[in-house]
Amino acid sequence: MTLSKFIATLAGVGLLRPAPGTWGSAVVLPCTLLGPLWCLGLAALLTLVGLWAVARLPERAEDPGWVVVDEGAGQLLALAALAPGAGWPWVLAAFGLFRLFDVLKPGPVGWADQQKGAVGVMLDDVVAGAMAAGVLGMLRGAM
């Protein structure tokens, strides 16, 4: 396996079936234990290395299902909105909201999904993660 495919699959997680995108999102959930700043930093790191890796894949013209580095980055962005030490109900809410926005592709997520190349592959999930983070922030503020 090439380095770009290793990164794009999050060390092979994208090859799991069924629902590789869900597995790609789930594998980063334990990062919540590191705290929101770590999640934000890891989201940025995965976004940058994901852009690099996806741009080097022969399949880069489309978004193959096994590319899940984008789900990892988006999910980490959603997790970054949680309070330090947030309980598992909040983590599950972050997971559910991110997956909902990623699958349904409302508004800006749908626009981002239509962009071409590595940016398009990565951007829709980053936008979905940002939207999930926004909703989580509003929920935290309301409580």
Backbone as CSV, one residue per row, in Angstrom:
resi,resn,N_x,N_y,N_z,CA_x,CA_y,CA_z,C_x,C_y,C_z
1,MET,0.854,-1.171,0.000,0.000,0.000,0.000,0.902,1.237,0.000
2,THR,0.588,2.181,-0.850,1.370,3.409,-0.920,1.084,4.285,0.300
3,LEU,1.980,5.233,0.565,1.784,6.145,1.689,0.506,6.966,1.498
4,SER,0.243,7.410,0.273,-0.959,8.213,0.043,-2.230,7.399,0.292
5,LYS,-2.240,6.133,-0.088,-3.421,5.302,0.163,-3.530,4.964,1.655
6,PHE,-2.406,4.769,2.319,-2.395,4.509,3.762,-3.040,5.681,4.505
7,ILE,-2.664,6.897,4.131,-3.234,8.095,4.761,-4.699,8.243,4.388
8,ALA,-5.016,8.089,3.108,-6.389,8.281,2.630,-7.358,7.303,3.283
9,THR,-6.895,6.114,3.608,-7.757,5.106,4.241,-7.678,5.139,5.768
10,LEU,-6.966,6.118,6.320,-6.720,6.169,7.769,-6.162,4.839,8.264
11,ALA,-5.042,4.470,7.696,-4.331,3.242,8.068,-5.146,1.983,7.785
12,GLY,-5.953,2.018,6.725,-6.720,0.848,6.311,-8.155,0.819,6.790
13,VAL,-8.555,1.739,7.653,-9.919,1.762,8.176,-10.940,1.901,7.038
14,GLY,-10.588,2.644,6.005,-11.496,2.841,4.876,-11.790,1.581,4.089
15,LEU,-11.035,0.529,4.340,-11.268,-0.738,3.652,-12.273,-1.616,4.391
16,LEU,-12.684,-1.185,5.595,-13.682,-1.940,6.354,-15.056,-1.804,5.709
17,ARG,-15.834,-2.855,5.778,-17.194,-2.845,5.238,-18.146,-3.371,6.290
18,PRO,-19.368,-2.956,6.312,-19.976,-1.934,5.462,-19.695,-0.535,6.015
19,ALA,-20.119,0.463,5.281,-20.093,1.876,5.692,-18.707,2.375,6.088
20,PRO,-17.759,2.395,5.148,-16.409,2.847,5.502,-16.363,4.272,6.044
21,GLY,-17.249,5.153,5.595,-17.273,6.521,6.116,-17.633,6.570,7.591
22,THR,-18.528,5.703,7.991,-18.906,5.630,9.411,-17.736,5.107,10.232
23,TRP,-17.028,4.109,9.717,-15.841,3.602,10.414,-14.775,4.689,10.503
24,GLY,-14.598,5.451,9.422,-13.614,6.534,9.425,-13.936,7.609,10.449
25,SER,-15.221,7.850,10.655,-15.647,8.812,11.673,-15.473,8.231,13.076
26,ALA,-15.815,6.971,13.244,-15.780,6.335,14.567,-14.361,6.154,15.087
27,VAL,-13.419,5.907,14.213,-12.060,5.587,14.664,-11.402,6.761,15.395
28,VAL,-11.839,7.989,15.132,-11.222,9.139,15.791,-11.938,9.548,17.081
29,LEU,-13.053,8.913,17.422,-13.812,9.298,18.617,-12.991,9.266,19.910
30,PRO,-12.092,8.297,20.097,-11.290,8.319,21.332,-10.413,9.572,21.479
31,CYS,-10.182,10.292,20.406,-9.390,11.526,20.496,-10.060,12.557,21.383
32,THR,-11.355,12.391,21.644,-12.069,13.275,22.560,-11.362,13.331,23.907
33,LEU,-10.784,12.228,24.311,-10.102,12.160,25.610,-8.901,13.103,25.682
34,LEU,-8.378,13.511,24.531,-7.237,14.429,24.503,-7.649,15.875,24.743
35,GLY,-8.925,16.180,24.512,-9.426,17.541,24.705,-9.665,18.258,23.391
36,PRO,-10.399,19.363,23.459,-10.803,20.067,22.243,-9.645,20.658,21.430
37,LEU,-8.619,21.177,22.091,-7.511,21.757,21.322,-6.764,20.701,20.528
38,TRP,-6.587,19.538,21.115,-5.956,18.438,20.393,-6.814,18.007,19.207
39,CYS,-8.125,17.937,19.421,-9.023,17.557,18.321,-8.941,18.566,17.187
40,LEU,-8.888,19.836,17.531,-8.775,20.875,16.513,-7.452,20.755,15.761
41,GLY,-6.376,20.574,16.493,-5.064,20.412,15.854,-4.993,19.181,14.977
42,LEU,-5.545,18.077,15.460,-5.558,16.849,14.659,-6.448,16.993,13.431
43,ALA,-7.543,17.743,13.555,-8.411,17.998,12.392,-7.638,18.763,11.328
44,ALA,-6.885,19.771,11.755,-6.077,20.546,10.805,-5.000,19.666,10.158
45,LEU,-4.351,18.852,10.971,-3.312,17.961,10.455,-3.884,16.963,9.451
46,LEU,-4.999,16.327,9.802,-5.613,15.363,8.878,-6.087,16.039,7.597
47,THR,-6.566,17.265,7.706,-6.987,17.988,6.514,-5.795,18.222,5.589
48,LEU,-4.687,18.673,6.147,-3.503,18.951,5.325,-2.909,17.686,4.718
49,VAL,-2.709,16.650,5.531,-2.135,15.421,4.970,-3.148,14.727,4.059
50,GLY,-4.439,14.891,4.351,-5.467,14.334,3.480,-5.458,14.985,2.108
51,LEU,-5.331,16.305,2.069,-5.230,17.005,0.774,-4.036,16.485,-0.019
52,TRP,-2.907,16.334,0.662,-1.710,15.818,0.011,-1.939,14.402,-0.528
53,ALA,-2.489,13.530,0.320,-2.661,12.127,-0.054,-3.682,11.957,-1.168
54,VAL,-4.820,12.608,-1.050,-5.886,12.447,-2.048,-5.427,12.982,-3.406
55,ALA,-4.640,14.046,-3.407,-4.144,14.608,-4.664,-3.203,13.645,-5.388
56,ARG,-2.648,12.691,-4.676,-1.709,11.743,-5.271,-2.331,10.400,-5.635
57,LEU,-3.608,10.242,-5.364,-4.282,8.992,-5.706,-4.673,8.983,-7.173
58,PRO,-4.554,7.845,-7.834,-5.009,7.777,-9.221,-6.518,8.004,-9.350
59,GLU,-7.260,7.722,-8.293,-8.718,7.862,-8.297,-9.161,9.263,-7.878
60,ARG,-8.261,10.252,-7.853,-8.557,11.554,-7.264,-9.651,12.343,-7.975
61,ALA,-10.020,11.957,-9.175,-11.068,12.681,-9.897,-12.435,12.496,-9.241
62,GLU,-12.560,11.470,-8.438,-13.825,11.222,-7.737,-13.518,10.952,-6.274
63,ASP,-14.519,10.611,-5.505,-14.327,10.335,-4.082,-14.612,8.863,-3.834
64,PRO,-13.568,8.012,-3.976,-13.806,6.591,-3.723,-14.235,6.366,-2.280
65,GLY,-15.113,5.423,-2.055,-15.653,5.166,-0.731,-14.604,4.819,0.304
66,TRP,-13.486,4.284,-0.119,-12.460,3.887,0.836,-11.606,5.057,1.320
67,VAL,-11.748,6.222,0.716,-11.056,7.417,1.209,-11.853,7.947,2.399
68,VAL,-11.273,7.831,3.593,-11.982,8.246,4.810,-11.192,9.243,5.654
69,VAL,-10.057,9.693,5.171,-9.302,10.712,5.909,-10.141,11.970,6.040
70,ASP,-11.014,12.220,5.069,-11.903,13.384,5.128,-12.924,13.239,6.255
71,GLU,-13.454,12.035,6.450,-14.372,11.801,7.572,-13.661,11.980,8.904
72,GLY,-12.438,11.490,8.994,-11.674,11.666,10.230,-11.467,13.137,10.551
73,ALA,-11.100,13.930,9.553,-10.868,15.364,9.765,-12.155,16.070,10.172
74,GLY,-13.237,15.789,9.476,-14.513,16.431,9.798,-15.022,16.050,11.169
75,GLN,-14.893,14.779,11.509,-15.355,14.317,12.828,-14.531,14.968,13.932
76,LEU,-13.234,15.081,13.731,-12.391,15.733,14.730,-12.770,17.201,14.912
77,LEU,-13.154,17.854,13.834,-13.587,19.246,13.932,-14.853,19.347,14.782
78,ALA,-15.781,18.425,14.588,-16.991,18.403,15.416,-16.636,18.140,16.878
79,LEU,-15.716,17.226,17.131,-15.314,16.910,18.506,-14.622,18.089,19.185
80,ALA,-13.969,18.929,18.398,-13.276,20.094,18.960,-14.251,21.080,19.601
81,ALA,-15.531,20.987,19.266,-16.536,21.896,19.841,-17.009,21.448,21.212
82,LEU,-16.600,20.276,21.645,-17.059,19.769,22.939,-16.249,20.377,24.073
83,ALA,-16.887,20.513,25.206,-16.197,21.006,26.398,-15.163,19.973,26.851
84,PRO,-14.069,20.433,27.448,-13.110,19.469,27.995,-13.810,18.513,28.964
85,GLY,-13.526,17.240,28.810,-14.122,16.234,29.684,-15.580,15.940,29.383
86,ALA,-16.059,16.333,28.203,-17.456,16.067,27.830,-17.727,14.566,27.910
87,GLY,-18.911,14.231,28.362,-19.286,12.826,28.488,-19.639,12.199,27.153
88,TRP,-19.814,10.888,27.196,-20.105,10.142,25.972,-21.407,10.551,25.291
89,PRO,-22.434,11.039,26.006,-23.609,11.522,25.279,-23.270,12.666,24.318
90,TRP,-22.365,13.551,24.739,-21.935,14.638,23.859,-21.114,14.111,22.687
91,VAL,-20.276,13.142,22.954,-19.464,12.542,21.885,-20.387,11.874,20.867
92,LEU,-21.384,11.157,21.351,-22.338,10.520,20.433,-23.144,11.560,19.665
93,ALA,-23.469,12.690,20.301,-24.169,13.771,19.598,-23.277,14.342,18.494
94,ALA,-21.997,14.522,18.783,-21.057,15.021,17.774,-20.956,14.042,16.607
95,PHE,-20.898,12.767,16.933,-20.825,11.727,15.907,-22.092,11.741,15.049
96,GLY,-23.246,11.747,15.704,-24.515,11.715,14.975,-24.720,12.940,14.107
97,LEU,-24.424,14.117,14.641,-24.589,15.339,13.851,-23.655,15.364,12.655
98,PHE,-22.390,14.996,12.878,-21.449,14.976,11.761,-21.909,14.008,10.679
99,ARG,-22.283,12.796,11.063,-22.716,11.809,10.062,-23.979,12.279,9.347
100,LEU,-24.903,12.904,10.076,-26.125,13.425,9.472,-25.798,14.459,8.394
101,PHE,-24.952,15.428,8.728,-24.589,16.459,7.761,-23.771,15.886,6.606
102,ASP,-22.930,14.896,6.896,-22.107,14.279,5.853,-22.962,13.494,4.865
103,VAL,-23.951,12.802,5.351,-24.800,11.974,4.480,-25.831,12.805,3.733
104,LEU,-26.510,13.713,4.446,-27.579,14.503,3.816,-27.052,15.650,2.955
105,LYS,-25.863,16.133,3.257,-25.203,17.203,2.513,-26.074,18.455,2.340
106,PRO,-26.555,19.026,3.454,-27.377,20.225,3.339,-26.536,21.453,2.953
107,GLY,-27.129,22.355,2.201,-26.556,23.664,1.875,-25.087,23.668,1.530
108,PRO,-24.277,24.271,2.395,-22.852,24.413,2.076,-22.101,23.089,1.960
109,VAL,-22.586,22.050,2.627,-21.930,20.742,2.498,-22.118,20.217,1.077
110,GLY,-23.324,20.367,0.546,-23.597,19.951,-0.828,-22.776,20.741,-1.835
111,TRP,-22.649,22.059,-1.597,-21.826,22.883,-2.483,-20.379,22.398,-2.452
112,ALA,-19.843,22.172,-1.247,-18.460,21.732,-1.101,-18.248,20.379,-1.762
113,ASP,-19.237,19.514,-1.686,-19.142,18.181,-2.279,-19.010,18.239,-3.798
114,GLN,-19.468,19.311,-4.408,-19.425,19.425,-5.864,-18.120,20.022,-6.372
115,GLN,-17.235,20.411,-5.469,-15.938,20.939,-5.882,-15.079,19.787,-6.390
116,LYS,-14.154,20.100,-7.247,-13.343,19.077,-7.914,-12.049,18.777,-7.168
117,GLY,-11.519,17.613,-7.424,-10.212,17.219,-6.936,-10.142,16.976,-5.451
118,ALA,-8.923,17.038,-4.936,-8.679,16.752,-3.519,-9.420,17.727,-2.623
119,VAL,-9.535,18.978,-3.046,-10.249,19.970,-2.242,-11.705,19.553,-2.080
120,GLY,-12.340,19.106,-3.150,-13.730,18.661,-3.071,-13.910,17.447,-2.189
121,VAL,-12.966,16.518,-2.269,-13.045,15.306,-1.437,-12.988,15.687,0.040
122,MET,-12.075,16.592,0.389,-11.870,16.950,1.792,-12.878,17.985,2.293
123,LEU,-13.247,18.935,1.447,-13.995,20.108,1.901,-15.394,19.793,2.414
124,ASP,-16.109,18.880,1.767,-17.485,18.625,2.227,-17.509,18.095,3.655
125,ASP,-16.531,17.282,4.009,-16.496,16.735,5.368,-16.025,17.770,6.385
126,VAL,-15.121,18.643,5.967,-14.688,19.720,6.857,-15.862,20.667,7.121
127,VAL,-16.629,20.977,6.082,-17.807,21.839,6.259,-18.845,21.135,7.127
128,ALA,-19.067,19.839,6.907,-20.014,19.087,7.743,-19.554,19.095,9.193
129,GLY,-18.260,18.952,9.428,-17.723,19.005,10.781,-17.903,20.375,11.412
130,ALA,-17.699,21.427,10.628,-17.886,22.789,11.129,-19.357,23.041,11.469
131,MET,-20.265,22.538,10.631,-21.689,22.706,10.917,-22.086,21.945,12.176
132,ALA,-21.568,20.733,12.326,-21.851,19.959,13.543,-21.297,20.691,14.760
133,ALA,-20.098,21.250,14.630,-19.498,22.007,15.734,-20.365,23.213,16.091
134,GLY,-20.912,23.886,15.079,-21.779,25.023,15.333,-23.036,24.633,16.098
135,VAL,-23.648,23.548,15.703,-24.851,23.070,16.402,-24.495,22.673,17.836
136,LEU,-23.387,21.986,18.002,-22.963,21.576,19.352,-22.686,22.797,20.223
137,GLY,-22.080,23.810,19.641,-21.819,25.047,20.385,-23.108,25.709,20.835
138,MET,-24.100,25.727,19.943,-25.407,26.299,20.321,-26.066,25.480,21.431
139,LEU,-25.963,24.158,21.332,-26.533,23.308,22.378,-25.844,23.531,23.711
140,ARG,-24.528,23.661,23.683,-23.777,23.920,24.925,-24.188,25.254,25.520
141,GLY,-24.378,26.251,24.668,-24.768,27.577,25.137,-26.177,27.606,25.716
142,ALA,-27.026,26.722,25.216,-28.408,26.681,25.679,-28.560,25.936,27.005
143,MET,-27.528,25.246,27.422,-27.636,24.432,28.640,-27.000,25.114,29.828
